[in-house]
Amino acid sequence: MSMILLAGLAQAADGGTVIWLGLEPDPTLIPQATSLDVEALSPKQDFGPDDEAAIAELRTELEAVRPLVDEFDGELAIMSRLDAAISDVHVLRSDADRELLYDALIFQGFAVHRYFQDQLPTDPGAAPYRTELNGLVTVGAWVDAVALDPDRNPSEAVLPDDAQKVAFDEARAQIRLAPRATVVGEMPPGASLSVDGHAPAGGTRVKVAPGHHRVTVLLGDAVVARAEGEVAASGELIVTVGAMSEDVTALQPGLSAGPDATAIPPGVGALLATVDGPVHLVVPGDRKGPFVYVVSGNAATRLVEEEASAPTERFAVRVAGGAGWMYDGGWYIENFSDGAPSEKGTVNAVTPIVHAGLEVPVGPAALGAGLDVAIPQGEYATLPTGSSELRVRAHPHVAVGIPYLQATAGYMFPWHAAFGLRAHVPLGDTLEASASGVYGAGLSFEQEGNDEPFQAEDSLQAWVTLGGRFGM
C-alpha cells in the first residue's frame, strides 16, 4: 500500500485487539494486535465447571449432614454447612438440579425450625435464616424452597419430624397467599427466560412466587446472561442482557462511510472494554484500503491516512558510462609536424566517457563534485605533454543546481578551464540517463625560451550517458 496509518497503529505495538467487520482478517495490517472473531464477543455464561462443582458439593454436603440430626446442636452444623453449599449454586440447568436444591433448602429449614422454634422471630442467631412474609416471620429456606416449586411436597428424608411438617405447611400457605413476584427480561429478540431450571417461558415477563430465584437468558442453546436474587412479594427481578456480537457487527455500515469519529452505543463500548486494548475495528473502506478505527470509551475514531514520507537522503553517488563528441583545435596544431591533415576529422572525434560523482542535497538545491574521463578516438586526438602524448582527458569539476539540472565548473587536462551544463532524467528507482555539454577555454602559459606565451586552443565536448544514482 502507498499509504500508511499513523500514530493509531503505533498504539498496537503494545498489543491490543483487532476486530474485523465485513473483511477477512489480514494479520499484516496490525501485526502486534490479536485478531478476535466478532462472534466471540457475545457473552457466554453456559453451565460450566464451577457450576458443576457447586452442584456436586451441594449433593455431597446434603448427604453428609443428614446424620447430624441425632447429634447435640447438630442443627447448627446443618444450617451453616448447607448455607455455604447453597450460596455457591448460581444457576440451575435441569429438574434434577432444582430438586436437589429444593431438598437442601427443606432440610436446612427443618434444622432452623427445630433449633430456634418459637425463638425464630427474636433470637439474633436466627437473623440469617428468617424472613418476613405477609407480616409474619417464617423460615427463609422454606420460602426459597417453595419459590422453586410451590406444589412440591417434601420427602420424609428431608422433613422427618411431624412438628416441622406442620410448620412447613403453614409457611407454604402463607407463601401462596402472598402476591406474586415478576422476573423481567431486557433481552434481544429471540431470547427466552429460564427461571430456576424450568423450561423457557415465552415472553419477557415470568410470574414467580416470592423468594430467591436463579434466572438465565438463552439465545438458542447459548446462555447469554444470568441473574439471581431475592424477590419480594409484588417485586421484580430485572435481568439485563448487554450488547452482543450482533451489535458490534451492526456498526460496520456507519464506519464504512468513513466518518472521522462516531459515537458507539454505551453497551457496545462496555462490551469492547472487556477485551485487551487498544481495540481496533477494521471495516471495508475506499479504493485505498480498509478503514481502521480505534475505540476509546463510547467513541470510535478513524486513524488518519497520509502519504508515506520518503526517507531523508543525505547524499547520492552517481556512476555512469556513455559516449559523445569532442572538438579540440589543438589536435591539428600540435600534431601538424607529424602529418596531421587539415580537415574536420583531425579536430573532431567520437569520444567514450565514464563519470563518477557525489551529490549533496541542500534544501531544494544540489551541490556536487565529480570526475569525467573522456577517451577521444581520432588518430591525432592527442596532445603533447612533456615527452609523451596525452589522449585521456580528465575533467574534475564541481556542480551546482537542482538534482536534475546543474551547471559545472572545473579543469580539463592538460590545459583548459572547463564550464558546462548537464541534465539528468530518472528512468527508475536508481537508473537515469544524463546529457552534458562542456566548453573548454584554452589557457595561456609562459614558455621558457619563447617570447610569446603558449596559447591553448579551445575545446568543446558533448555526450550522453546511462548509469545509476544511488541515494544514501
C-alpha positions, 0 to 999 in steps of 0.5 A, spaced: 500 500 500 502 507 498 499 509 504 500 508 511 496 509 518 499 513 523 500 514 530 493 509 531 497 503 529 503 505 533 498 504 539 498 496 537 505 495 538 503 494 545 498 489 543 491 490 543 485 487 539 483 487 532 476 486 530 474 485 523 467 487 520 465 485 513 473 483 511 477 477 512 482 478 517 489 480 514 494 479 520 499 484 516 495 490 517 496 490 525 501 485 526 502 486 534 494 486 535 490 479 536 485 478 531 478 476 535 472 473 531 466 478 532 462 472 534 466 471 540 464 477 543 457 475 545 457 473 552 457 466 554 455 464 561 453 456 559 453 451 565 460 450 566 465 447 571 464 451 577 457 450 576 458 443 576 462 443 582 457 447 586 452 442 584 456 436 586 458 439 593 451 441 594 449 433 593 455 431 597 454 436 603 446 434 603 448 427 604 453 428 609 449 432 614 443 428 614 446 424 620 447 430 624 440 430 626 441 425 632 447 429 634 447 435 640 446 442 636 447 438 630 442 443 627 447 448 627 452 444 623 446 443 618 444 450 617 451 453 616 454 447 612 448 447 607 448 455 607 455 455 604 453 449 599 447 453 597 450 460 596 455 457 591 449 454 586 448 460 581 444 457 576 440 451 575 440 447 568 435 441 569 429 438 574 434 434 577 438 440 579 432 444 582 430 438 586 436 437 589 436 444 591 429 444 593 431 438 598 437 442 601 433 448 602 427 443 606 432 440 610 436 446 612 429 449 614 427 443 618 434 444 622 432 452 623 425 450 625 427 445 630 433 449 633 430 456 634 422 454 634 418 459 637 425 463 638 425 464 630 422 471 630 427 474 636 433 470 637 439 474 633 442 467 631 436 466 627 437 473 623 440 469 617 435 464 616 428 468 617 424 472 613 418 476 613 412 474 609 405 477 609 407 480 616 409 474 619 416 471 620 417 464 617 423 460 615 427 463 609 429 456 606 422 454 606 420 460 602 426 459 597 424 452 597 417 453 595 419 459 590 422 453 586 416 449 586 410 451 590 406 444 589 412 440 591 411 436 597 417 434 601 420 427 602 420 424 609 428 424 608 428 431 608 422 433 613 422 427 618 419 430 624 411 431 624 412 438 628 416 441 622 411 438 617 406 442 620 410 448 620 412 447 613 405 447 611 403 453 614 409 457 611 407 454 604 400 457 605 402 463 607 407 463 601 401 462 596 397 467 599 402 472 598 402 476 591 406 474 586 413 476 584 415 478 576 422 476 573 423 481 567 427 480 561 431 486 557 433 481 552 434 481 544 429 478 540 429 471 540 431 470 547 427 466 552 427 466 560 429 460 564 427 461 571 430 456 576 431 450 571 424 450 568 423 450 561 423 457 557 417 461 558 415 465 552 415 472 553 419 477 557 415 477 563 415 470 568 410 470 574 414 467 580 412 466 587 416 470 592 423 468 594 430 467 591 430 465 584 436 463 579 434 466 572 438 465 565 437 468 558 438 463 552 439 465 545 438 458 542 442 453 546 447 459 548 446 462 555 447 469 554 446 472 561 444 470 568 441 473 574 439 471 581 436 474 587 431 475 592 424 477 590 419 480 594 412 479 594 409 484 588 417 485 586 421 484 580 427 481 578 430 485 572 435 481 568 439 485 563 442 482 557 448 487 554 450 488 547 452 482 543 456 480 537 450 482 533 451 489 535 458 490 534 457 487 527 451 492 526 456 498 526 460 496 520 455 500 515 456 507 519 464 506 519 464 504 512 462 511 510 468 513 513 466 518 518 472 521 522 469 519 529 462 516 531 459 515 537 458 507 539 452 505 543 454 505 551 453 497 551 457 496 545 463 500 548 462 496 555 462 490 551 469 492 547 472 494 554 472 487 556 477 485 551 485 487 551 486 494 548 487 498 544 481 495 540 481 496 533 475 495 528 477 494 521 471 495 516 471 495 508 473 502 506 475 506 499 479 504 493 485 505 498 484 500 503 480 498 509 478 503 514 481 502 521 478 505 527 480 505 534 475 505 540 476 509 546 470 509 551 463 510 547 467 513 541 470 510 535 475 514 531 478 513 524 486 513 524 488 518 519 491 516 512 497 520 509 502 519 504 508 515 506 514 520 507 520 518 503 526 517 507 531 523 508 537 522 503 543 525 505 547 524 499 547 520 492 553 517 488 552 517 481 556 512 476 555 512 469 558 510 462 556 513 455 559 516 449 559 523 445 563 528 441 569 532 442 572 538 438 579 540 440 583 545 435 589 543 438 589 536 435 591 539 428 596 544 431 600 540 435 600 534 431 601 538 424 609 536 424 607 529 424 602 529 418 596 531 421 591 533 415 587 539 415 580 537 415 574 536 420 576 529 422 583 531 425 579 536 430 573 532 431 572 525 434 567 520 437 569 520 444 567 514 450 566 517 457 565 514 464 563 519 470 563 518 477 560 523 482 557 525 489 551 529 490 549 533 496 542 535 497 541 542 500 534 544 501 531 544 494 538 545 491 544 540 489 551 541 490 556 536 487 563 534 485 565 529 480 570 526 475 569 525 467 574 521 463 573 522 456 577 517 451 577 521 444 578 516 438 581 520 432 588 518 430 591 525 432 586 526 438 592 527 442 596 532 445 603 533 447 605 533 454 612 533 456 615 527 452 609 523 451 602 524 448 596 525 452 589 522 449 585 521 456 582 527 458 580 528 465 575 533 467 574 534 475 569 539 476 564 541 481 556 542 480 551 546 482 543 546 481 537 542 482 538 534 482 536 534 475 539 540 472 546 543 474 551 547 471 559 545 472 565 548 473 572 545 473 579 543 469 580 539 463 587 536 462 592 538 460 590 545 459 583 548 459 578 551 464 572 547 463 564 550 464 558 546 462 551 544 463 548 537 464 541 534 465 539 528 468 532 524 467 530 518 472 528 512 468 527 508 475 528 507 482 536 508 481 537 508 473 537 515 469 540 517 463 544 524 463 546 529 457 552 534 458 555 539 454 562 542 456 566 548 453 573 548 454 577 555 454 584 554 452 589 557 457 595 561 456 602 559 459 609 562 459 614 558 455 621 558 457 625 560 451 619 563 447 617 570 447 610 569 446 606 565 451 603 558 449 596 559 447 591 553 448 586 552 443 579 551 445 575 545 446 568 543 446 565 536 448 558 533 448 555 526 450 550 522 453 550 517 458 546 511 462 548 509 469 545 509 476 544 514 482 544 511 488 541 515 494 544 514 501 
